[in-house]
Every structure is written in structure tokens, then in C-alpha cells.
Amino acid sequence: MDPSIMSEDSGLLPISGAVLYNNVYGKGDIAEYRQVVFRGTDHAGWEWEWPESAGPAMKCYPEVIAGRSPWSEANAWEQLPRRLADARLTLDFDFESVGSGLWCESLDFWITSSDRPTIDDIVSNLCIWTMNHGAEPAYKGRHTKLAIGGRTYEAIFETPADAPDKPWKTLALVDTALRSQGSLELGPLVDAMIEHGLAQPTDFLATAELGSEVAYGKGRTTLRTFKLR
């Protein structure tokens, strides 16, 4: 088996400062699909192919993770988790996606009550759509606009009352100026989570993640930069 390619469901492939996760959370009983994560000398990424016949619900989130995930064995980058009060970090990212079908690229941040988190320790989730290819956010709850850190977002506040299957709160943001590269200051985002009652300063930023959430289609994301500083 090529050590630079991981095709196993939920497989992990380490890269510098992070780990690739072949996340197929919504696969169900679908058998005819292909998804891998890969790494090269100066890039990494993932490829997917999911049937349109399976419908518009999201199936997967192949991704890169820095930090300690409450959902998997992913544990990379020693500076996460850290208390929200100390999470004055900047995330640099640069990727390119090509393909067909229905999918989006998003940044994901899990906030937990423990620095060794499990699913039971999840306090809240911050999701930021940074590119979109025809998908619509499935989050339920209050819609508004938010200006955070010099950027404007279409925001959805989702609570357990809106989505009883999720015992945590979610802030879903769709960037009004979608982009595939740039820098994102986490401090203003963390402050917004605290200000709106979604987390406490003593909670932990467990992960910083970037992935492609796919309903169907065929595509490839090439990751050039994913770095916290």
C-alpha cells in the first residue's frame, strides 16, 4: 500500500503539523463510492466520488485537522487544545478544489470542556463556509448577519432546541466573500462565540479543521497551506 495515500474509512494520515482524516460520517449503507486522502512533498489533499443517486444529504468531510478531535483519534499540533481566553491564533490556508456535483469547503472548530475531549465534552461548534459549489446550509435556527474580524457573514445560530440530535450549540457562518486562500484571525471569532453565549473563556478550542463536505459528485482538493501561528 502506498504510504502517501489513505483509502480506509476514517483513516488518518499524518502531515507536518496536522493530520488528514478520511471522514465518511454520512456514508450509511452506500457501497459504490471512492474517497482518499493523500500527501506529497509540498502539498496534500483528498479526492472523492459519490453517487448522485444517494441524494442531496451530506455524506463525508475529508479534511485536515490541527488539534485533538472529540470525534476521532486525530491528535496533531501541540498548541491545541488551548483555553479560549488564550486562543489568539491566526490560521493561514490555501487550497484549490475542482470537480462536479454538490459540495462545499468549510472550516470547522470544535469547542470542548476538556483538553482531552470526547463527544460528551463538546460545548459548541463553529463552522465557516469558505467556498461553495451549490450546497445550502442545513443548519436550523435564527438567521442574521454578523461582522467579525473585518469580514461579513451570513450567520445561523443553532441550539439543541432547533436540532435535538445535537446536544451542543452551533454558530454556522457563510462568508459573503468566499475564498480559497487567506488568513483568519481566531481571536475575534472566539470572542463572538463567548459574546453570544456559545462558550466560556475557560472552555477549550480543541481543533481547527478544513475539509470538503460532499453530497455527491467527483472532485479533488489540493491543500497547499494549512498552518496555525
WOMO-V242920 format. One line per field, one symbol per residue. ss: DSSP state (A for helix, B for strand, O for the rest). psi: psi as a letter, one per 30 degrees, with the letter a starting at -180 (. if undefined). burial: 1 if it has 24 or more other C-alpha atoms within 12 Angstrom, else 0. Layout:
BEGIN
ss = ???
psi = ???
burial = ???
END
This chain:
BEGIN
ss = OOOOBBOOOOOBBBBOOBBBBOOOOOOOOOOOBBBBBBBOOOOBBBBBBBOAAAOOOOOBBBBBBBBBOOOOOOBBOOOOOBBAAAOOOBBBBBBBBBBBBBBBBBBBBBBBOOOOOOAAABBBBBBBBBBBBBOOOOOOOBBBBBBBOOBBBBBBBBOOOOOOOOOOBBBBBBBOOOOOBBBBBAAAAAAAAAAOOOOOOOOBBOBBBBBBBBBBBBBBBBBBBBBBO
psi = kjfgkjfkkglkjkljgakkjijhfgebgkeilkklllkaeglaallljkkffflfkkfliklkkkajkffagkjkjffkllkefghilkjkljlkkkalbjllklkkkkklflgiklefgkelkkkjkflkiflkkgkkakkakkjkhglkkkkkjklfeeiffjgllkjkkjkfiklglakjkfeeeeeeeeeggfllfflkjelklkljkkelaklkkkjekjkk.
burial = 0000111011111111111111111010000011111110001111111110000111111111111111111111101111111010101111111111111111111111111110101111111111111011101000000101001011111110000000011111111000111001111111111100011110111111111111111111111111110
END
